[in-house]
Amino acid sequence: MVRYLDEAAVRAVLHWEPLGAAMEAALIAFSKGQVQQPLRTILTVEEGKRYLGLMPAVLGEAMGLKAVSFYPANADKGIPTHFAVILLLRTDTGEPVAVMDGRLITEMRTAAVSAMVTKHLASPDSRVLAILGSGVQAGAHLEALSRVRNFQEVRVWSPTANNARRFATKHRIVAAANAEAAVRGADVIVTATAAVEPVLQGRWLKPGAHINAVGAPRPTWRELDDAAMTSSVLVVDSREAAQQESGDVILSRAPIYAEAGEIFAGAKPKPEAGRTTVFKSLGLAVEDVATARLVYAAIEANQPVG
């Protein structure tokens, strides 16, 4: 019988530490060529407003497909910009075993990957975190990154000032007056906005800062300007995806140093201390399928992961 797992069921068994380990393993396998995964298929329902993505992947005993809707305008309505469903199948027989809500999986696996990259690339002495954006990914990244670095100060900025103030009050952090005020002096920065033009300028960056850029998933959209991209060591989740889908990468023509999986595996050395780094995250199907497998195994074992 095919199980259906709603968001509450997923939330009950999915926890940050095992998820981070699973994301590291999945991205190592991806960079080693052990994953069968095409570029995601994006159907443009309405340019700039409504998209549907289809993301299949096979990794060992994990095989599945995510269907995800991306509606950037939902942010203005207080509705998540992403909704998703993941179908998980057996690799030996092809039988479907579970259908699960993928919204929370998308939220958590994205932040978990950023946290693992931050753990490898950000200075161990990082104390100031800046978040540009105040939506779902802002909250998830605050939680995930706080598990890999001991931040003493956290600042948030959002294009909508009221949203930034609400986020700051909820999380007991500082609402910055503008993006520059949030970024100046920050050791780790997250850009998680619906921007189509750069909101972060390279001249604001502290030397040696680390940036997790998770917004702007379209080839003509930007969050970071050319100075931020070209003056930093650029790490991506997938070279192929970044060169086809990321406006930050395509339009800046910034050279890609490594995939995250290569850094995790030691196949590429970490950038030397003091270098500014950018992780451009687009999100991969293998991350979703590996997370779905983690959730399903926990449900089958009738015990929480972790």
C-alpha positions as a Python dict, from the first residue, in 0.01 Angstrom:
ca = {
    (1, 'M'): (0, 0, 0),
    (2, 'V'): (129, 346, -88),
    (3, 'R'): (168, 563, 222),
    (4, 'Y'): (62, 927, 219),
    (5, 'L'): (262, 1146, 455),
    (6, 'D'): (137, 1497, 517),
    (7, 'E'): (352, 1783, 643),
    (8, 'A'): (284, 1700, 1008),
    (9, 'A'): (404, 1343, 956),
    (10, 'V'): (720, 1465, 783),
    (11, 'R'): (788, 1724, 1053),
    (12, 'A'): (757, 1462, 1328),
    (13, 'V'): (1054, 1258, 1201),
    (14, 'L'): (1279, 1502, 1014),
    (15, 'H'): (1558, 1662, 1219),
    (16, 'W'): (1854, 1881, 1130),
    (17, 'E'): (2155, 1667, 1226),
    (18, 'P'): (2070, 1351, 1029),
    (19, 'L'): (1938, 1565, 745),
    (20, 'G'): (2268, 1752, 718),
    (21, 'A'): (2461, 1424, 705),
    (22, 'A'): (2225, 1292, 438),
    (23, 'M'): (2269, 1607, 228),
    (24, 'E'): (2648, 1581, 247),
    (25, 'A'): (2633, 1218, 135),
    (26, 'A'): (2388, 1295, -147),
    (27, 'L'): (2597, 1581, -285),
    (28, 'I'): (2918, 1377, -265),
    (29, 'A'): (2745, 1104, -465),
    (30, 'F'): (2618, 1362, -714),
    (31, 'S'): (2963, 1511, -773),
    (32, 'K'): (3109, 1160, -813),
    (33, 'G'): (2861, 1086, -1091),
    (34, 'Q'): (2668, 828, -888),
    (35, 'V'): (2331, 1000, -932),
    (36, 'Q'): (2101, 979, -1231),
    (37, 'Q'): (1939, 1318, -1255),
    (38, 'P'): (1854, 1546, -1546),
    (39, 'L'): (1822, 1922, -1518),
    (40, 'R'): (1485, 2009, -1369),
    (41, 'T'): (1204, 2075, -1614),
    (42, 'I'): (1047, 2415, -1557),
    (43, 'L'): (707, 2495, -1706),
    (44, 'T'): (640, 2868, -1717),
    (45, 'V'): (272, 2910, -1641),
    (46, 'E'): (309, 3289, -1625),
    (47, 'E'): (647, 3457, -1666),
    (48, 'G'): (774, 3605, -1343),
    (49, 'K'): (475, 3481, -1145),
    (50, 'R'): (388, 3112, -1178),
    (51, 'Y'): (612, 2811, -1245),
    (52, 'L'): (590, 2433, -1215),
    (53, 'G'): (906, 2225, -1177),
    (54, 'L'): (955, 1850, -1222),
    (55, 'M'): (1261, 1697, -1057),
    (56, 'P'): (1339, 1322, -1082),
    (57, 'A'): (1647, 1146, -942),
    (58, 'V'): (1784, 800, -869),
    (59, 'L'): (2049, 740, -600),
    (60, 'G'): (2114, 383, -484),
    (61, 'E'): (1796, 267, -312),
    (62, 'A'): (1635, 610, -339),
    (63, 'M'): (1429, 687, -647),
    (64, 'G'): (1166, 953, -681),
    (65, 'L'): (1017, 1261, -837),
    (66, 'K'): (929, 1600, -694),
    (67, 'A'): (665, 1824, -846),
    (68, 'V'): (707, 2176, -710),
    (69, 'S'): (513, 2495, -775),
    (70, 'F'): (698, 2826, -748),
    (71, 'Y'): (477, 3134, -712),
    (72, 'P'): (697, 3431, -606),
    (73, 'A'): (396, 3662, -562),
    (74, 'N'): (266, 3441, -280),
    (75, 'A'): (515, 3615, -51),
    (76, 'D'): (295, 3925, -59),
    (77, 'K'): (-9, 3719, 43),
    (78, 'G'): (145, 3545, 343),
    (79, 'I'): (142, 3213, 155),
    (80, 'P'): (455, 3000, 96),
    (81, 'T'): (612, 3063, -243),
    (82, 'H'): (675, 2689, -286),
    (83, 'F'): (444, 2390, -259),
    (84, 'A'): (559, 2040, -346),
    (85, 'V'): (474, 1672, -353),
    (86, 'I'): (735, 1395, -364),
    (87, 'L'): (674, 1046, -502),
    (88, 'L'): (913, 782, -364),
    (89, 'L'): (955, 447, -543),
    (90, 'R'): (1146, 123, -492),
    (91, 'T'): (1447, 94, -720),
    (92, 'D'): (1429, -287, -749),
    (93, 'T'): (1067, -318, -867),
    (94, 'G'): (967, 40, -949),
    (95, 'E'): (670, 20, -711),
    (96, 'P'): (560, 346, -550),
    (97, 'V'): (589, 327, -172),
    (98, 'A'): (504, 677, -55),
    (99, 'V'): (367, 1013, -158),
    (100, 'M'): (461, 1289, 80),
    (101, 'D'): (421, 1660, 121),
    (102, 'G'): (738, 1823, -8),
    (103, 'R'): (700, 2181, 112),
    (104, 'L'): (876, 2124, 442),
    (105, 'I'): (1132, 1894, 280),
    (106, 'T'): (1219, 2169, 31),
    (107, 'E'): (1246, 2422, 312),
    (108, 'M'): (1465, 2211, 538),
    (109, 'R'): (1690, 2042, 283),
    (110, 'T'): (1777, 2380, 128),
    (111, 'A'): (1883, 2524, 462),
    (112, 'A'): (2059, 2202, 564),
    (113, 'V'): (2276, 2213, 250),
    (114, 'S'): (2365, 2577, 316),
    (115, 'A'): (2455, 2483, 673),
    (116, 'M'): (2686, 2205, 561),
    (117, 'V'): (2859, 2435, 311),
    (118, 'T'): (2887, 2703, 579),
    (119, 'K'): (3041, 2449, 815),
    (120, 'H'): (3313, 2380, 558),
    (121, 'L'): (3373, 2731, 421),
    (122, 'A'): (3288, 2995, 682),
    (123, 'S'): (3546, 3102, 937),
    (124, 'P'): (3513, 2905, 1263),
    (125, 'D'): (3518, 3244, 1437),
    (126, 'S'): (3210, 3371, 1254),
    (127, 'R'): (2998, 3570, 1497),
    (128, 'V'): (2770, 3794, 1287),
    (129, 'L'): (2496, 3659, 1060),
    (130, 'A'): (2306, 3877, 810),
    (131, 'I'): (1987, 3756, 643),
    (132, 'L'): (1841, 3935, 341),
    (133, 'G'): (1482, 3820, 319),
    (134, 'S'): (1221, 3737, 582),
    (135, 'G'): (1030, 3441, 445),
    (136, 'V'): (1037, 3066, 497),
    (137, 'Q'): (1398, 3022, 388),
    (138, 'A'): (1513, 3306, 612),
    (139, 'G'): (1370, 3127, 914),
    (140, 'A'): (1501, 2786, 811),
    (141, 'H'): (1849, 2923, 747),
    (142, 'L'): (1857, 3101, 1082),
    (143, 'E'): (1781, 2771, 1255),
    (144, 'A'): (2014, 2555, 1046),
    (145, 'L'): (2313, 2792, 1040),
    (146, 'S'): (2291, 2850, 1414),
    (147, 'R'): (2370, 2481, 1455),
    (148, 'V'): (2707, 2507, 1279),
    (149, 'R'): (2828, 2849, 1402),
    (150, 'N'): (2789, 3036, 1729),
    (151, 'F'): (2643, 3369, 1619),
    (152, 'Q'): (2642, 3649, 1873),
    (153, 'E'): (2457, 3895, 1649),
    (154, 'V'): (2196, 3832, 1380),
    (155, 'R'): (2056, 4104, 1153),
    (156, 'V'): (1770, 4083, 906),
    (157, 'W'): (1661, 4307, 621),
    (158, 'S'): (1368, 4266, 386),
    (159, 'P'): (1243, 4475, 94),
    (160, 'T'): (922, 4501, 299),
    (161, 'A'): (1019, 4672, 624),
    (162, 'N'): (718, 4544, 819),
    (163, 'N'): (809, 4186, 732),
    (164, 'A'): (1165, 4241, 856),
    (165, 'R'): (1038, 4389, 1182),
    (166, 'R'): (800, 4097, 1238),
    (167, 'F'): (1077, 3847, 1165),
    (168, 'A'): (1316, 4028, 1398),
    (169, 'T'): (1062, 4038, 1679),
    (170, 'K'): (975, 3670, 1639),
    (171, 'H'): (1338, 3558, 1646),
    (172, 'R'): (1469, 3826, 1884),
    (173, 'I'): (1723, 3961, 1640),
    (174, 'V'): (1802, 4302, 1489),
    (175, 'A'): (1603, 4455, 1201),
    (176, 'A'): (1853, 4649, 987),
    (177, 'A'): (1757, 4981, 831),
    (178, 'N'): (1873, 4870, 486),
    (179, 'A'): (2057, 4588, 311),
    (180, 'E'): (2396, 4757, 345),
    (181, 'A'): (2353, 4800, 720),
    (182, 'A'): (2269, 4431, 750),
    (183, 'V'): (2567, 4312, 546),
    (184, 'R'): (2849, 4544, 663),
    (185, 'G'): (3081, 4350, 894),
    (186, 'A'): (2882, 4025, 870),
    (187, 'D'): (3077, 3700, 869),
    (188, 'V'): (2801, 3489, 713),
    (189, 'I'): (2527, 3622, 484),
    (190, 'V'): (2212, 3462, 347),
    (191, 'T'): (2027, 3602, 48),
    (192, 'A'): (1681, 3447, 36),
    (193, 'T'): (1470, 3699, -150),
    (194, 'A'): (1235, 3718, -445),
    (195, 'A'): (1465, 3974, -608),
    (196, 'V'): (1523, 3986, -982),
    (197, 'E'): (1788, 4260, -951),
    (198, 'P'): (2089, 4254, -713),
    (199, 'V'): (2017, 4332, -349),
    (200, 'L'): (2372, 4263, -228),
    (201, 'Q'): (2673, 4462, -346),
    (202, 'G'): (3025, 4328, -332),
    (203, 'R'): (3165, 4653, -190),
    (204, 'W'): (2969, 4590, 132),
    (205, 'L'): (3132, 4254, 201),
    (206, 'K'): (3379, 4196, 479),
    (207, 'P'): (3691, 4018, 341),
    (208, 'G'): (3658, 3649, 417),
    (209, 'A'): (3280, 3656, 450),
    (210, 'H'): (3074, 3359, 334),
    (211, 'I'): (2748, 3407, 139),
    (212, 'N'): (2472, 3150, 90),
    (213, 'A'): (2274, 3273, -212),
    (214, 'V'): (1948, 3078, -233),
    (215, 'G'): (1712, 3310, -420),
    (216, 'A'): (1705, 3413, -789),
    (217, 'P'): (1655, 3064, -941),
    (218, 'R'): (1597, 3189, -1296),
    (219, 'P'): (1860, 3263, -1563),
    (220, 'T'): (1775, 3634, -1581),
    (221, 'W'): (1731, 3700, -1207),
    (222, 'R'): (1999, 3830, -970),
    (223, 'E'): (2057, 3870, -596),
    (224, 'L'): (2432, 3946, -603),
    (225, 'D'): (2604, 4207, -819),
    (226, 'D'): (2906, 4138, -1040),
    (227, 'A'): (3150, 4260, -775),
    (228, 'A'): (3019, 4013, -519),
    (229, 'M'): (3027, 3725, -765),
    (230, 'T'): (3362, 3786, -935),
    (231, 'S'): (3560, 3880, -624),
    (232, 'S'): (3459, 3561, -441),
    (233, 'V'): (3540, 3192, -467),
    (234, 'L'): (3224, 3043, -617),
    (235, 'V'): (3089, 2705, -507),
    (236, 'V'): (2767, 2560, -652),
    (237, 'D'): (2553, 2253, -594),
    (238, 'S'): (2570, 2159, -965),
    (239, 'R'): (2788, 2312, -1235),
    (240, 'E'): (2543, 2218, -1507),
    (241, 'A'): (2244, 2361, -1323),
    (242, 'A'): (2425, 2682, -1228),
    (243, 'Q'): (2533, 2744, -1585),
    (244, 'Q'): (2177, 2695, -1712),
    (245, 'E'): (1955, 2828, -1434),
    (246, 'S'): (2138, 3088, -1222),
    (247, 'G'): (2131, 3447, -1335),
    (248, 'D'): (2392, 3531, -1072),
    (249, 'V'): (2634, 3290, -1238),
    (250, 'I'): (2534, 3336, -1602),
    (251, 'L'): (2520, 3715, -1610),
    (252, 'S'): (2831, 3778, -1399),
    (253, 'R'): (3033, 3512, -1584),
    (254, 'A'): (3195, 3427, -1253),
    (255, 'P'): (3414, 3114, -1272),
    (256, 'I'): (3295, 2814, -1073),
    (257, 'Y'): (3560, 2681, -838),
    (258, 'A'): (3389, 2364, -719),
    (259, 'E'): (3068, 2181, -648),
    (260, 'A'): (2972, 2144, -283),
    (261, 'G'): (3008, 1767, -312),
    (262, 'E'): (3369, 1806, -424),
    (263, 'I'): (3443, 2019, -117),
    (264, 'F'): (3268, 1771, 113),
    (265, 'A'): (3461, 1477, -32),
    (266, 'G'): (3797, 1656, -27),
    (267, 'A'): (3825, 1627, -405),
    (268, 'K'): (3875, 2005, -416),
    (269, 'P'): (4060, 2183, -133),
    (270, 'K'): (3876, 2443, 69),
    (271, 'P'): (3956, 2799, -40),
    (272, 'E'): (4243, 2947, 158),
    (273, 'A'): (4154, 3126, 480),
    (274, 'G'): (4054, 3487, 431),
    (275, 'R'): (3896, 3439, 89),
    (276, 'T'): (3538, 3554, 44),
    (277, 'T'): (3316, 3265, -67),
    (278, 'V'): (2976, 3237, -234),
    (279, 'F'): (2763, 2924, -235),
    (280, 'K'): (2502, 2950, -511),
    (281, 'S'): (2225, 2706, -421),
    (282, 'L'): (1966, 2606, -678),
    (283, 'G'): (1844, 2287, -511),
    (284, 'L'): (1877, 1942, -664),
    (285, 'A'): (1631, 1656, -705),
    (286, 'V'): (1874, 1421, -533),
    (287, 'E'): (1843, 1633, -218),
    (288, 'D'): (1466, 1589, -221),
    (289, 'V'): (1475, 1217, -295),
    (290, 'A'): (1743, 1148, -32),
    (291, 'T'): (1539, 1343, 225),
    (292, 'A'): (1220, 1160, 129),
    (293, 'R'): (1403, 830, 174),
    (294, 'L'): (1522, 945, 519),
    (295, 'V'): (1165, 1033, 617),
    (296, 'Y'): (1021, 707, 483),
    (297, 'A'): (1283, 496, 664),
    (298, 'A'): (1201, 672, 989),
    (299, 'I'): (828, 617, 944),
    (300, 'E'): (884, 251, 859),
    (301, 'A'): (1100, 207, 1168),
    (302, 'N'): (829, 380, 1371),
    (303, 'Q'): (1080, 603, 1540),
    (304, 'P'): (1205, 961, 1489),
    (305, 'V'): (1521, 1027, 1292),
    (306, 'G'): (1797, 1140, 1524),
}
